């Protein structure tokens, strides 16, 4: 090979490195200018120009057009979005920008507008104070060093892992769980979910999920694959931004509520690795159901609109989607699957169920051919258990070893008898007789 041929790749490499250096220089300058502009005493052209001149230590001609473009893009300083502003400036800087910034200003973020009655956490110091942590502990629980994902040492992980068939339960350890519980109670619980969502929503449940579909000609149930782990950290970050939290706060809140599964835990479950290895909602964290509902708001809105177009009703309970009415089922299922995929989820085709009036129409364990109720065979099994308990005593009837069998029976009665007064009366009579055997 000739000497000239050797030079061409070297020249190309130098040119590539030069472009990289210029790009890096441009991004650094954009970030410095963003902070300089946000630190300005007033969001007006003369004041912003002086702030820019001070940052670069000279008065370049491109500063005027840059400030003009920024004022057209932002009517006021985006104090909650310094990274976004830096990206805007980087896109509007000329090809050659100063590599050296003379004056750098650190500007704390602040809340601009909160959409709901949630705590106004303007910066990371406010978030740490809200969670009663110092900065180092906040970084630790947000797993900024990704120790939870990479470490094989149990004490360095924030979660405990249990496979239940094809479902992975990722349960946060007590201290992180307490932080997530606080975020659920004081932040997420104050943000409204879509009316079609019924799972994990106060005042709603399986009966409100199933009730709109009672007595309908056709009932269609679809199941979403890996519902929680399909919700990415980017969606969670977007939700916290939509609530009104500044960029650094939203990033940290999203990190506190998501996790990346360690490779050792995923071994042997290749079909889920693409979801689990990226930061996602852990099934087992107290914040995950609320976040999944909120991140699925647009899915619920689109499916509600689709259902209306088919003359159907739609509700969702976690990963169960229900539609009912009089419509061509295959057309509806195809349209729903397309919307679901467009929203980043996936329908489990093997679990799709279409039931007409002549079939048992079942949703979340309730039969909805008439009014939502537990199936007759479930009622018969419970009545037989209560008969045995009334005859032989609670201990003899407790074949599965429930620690508080009386409370277990009371819960099952509430479930099976809901919406059925005659069932309720019969079961409660047997329950009182069973309780009397232990007195």
FENDA-V845514 format. One line per field, one symbol per residue. ss: DSSP state (H for helix, E for strand, - for the rest). burial: # if it has 9 or more other ideal C-beta (glycine too) atoms within 8 Angstrom, else .. A space follows every 10 residues. Layout:
BEGIN
ss->???
burial->???
END
This chain:
BEGIN
ss->--HHHHHHHH HHHHHHHHHH HHHHHHHHHH HHHHHHHH-- ----HHHHHH HHHHHH---- -HHHHHHHHH HHH------- -HHHHHHHHH HH-------- ---------- ---------- ---HHHHHHH ----HHHHHH H-----HHHH ---HHH--EE EEEE--EEEE EE-HHHHHHH HHHHHH-HHH ------E--- -----HHHHH H------EEE EEEE------ -EHHHHHHHH HHH---HHHH HHHHHHHEE- --HHHH---H HHHHHH---E E------HHH HHHHH-HHHH HHHHHHHHH- --EEEEE--E EEEEE---HH HHHHHHHHHH HH----E-HH H-EEEE---- -EE--EE--- --EE-HHHHH HHHHHHHHHH HH-HHHH--- ----HHHHHH HHHHHHH--- HHHHHHHHHH HHHHHH---
burial->.....#.... .......... .#..###### ########.# ..#...#### #######... .##..##### #..#...### ##.####### .##...##.. #.....#.## #..#...#.. ####.###.. #.#.#.###. ###...###. #.....###. #.#....### ###..##.## ####.####. #.##.####. #..#.##### #.##.#.### ########## ###.###.## #.######## ########## ##..##..#. .##.###### ########## #######.## ####.##..# .#######.# #####.#.#. ###.###.## #.#.####.. .#.##..... ###..###.. .####..##. .##.###### ..##..##.. ....##.### .##..###.# ..##.###.# #.###.#..
END
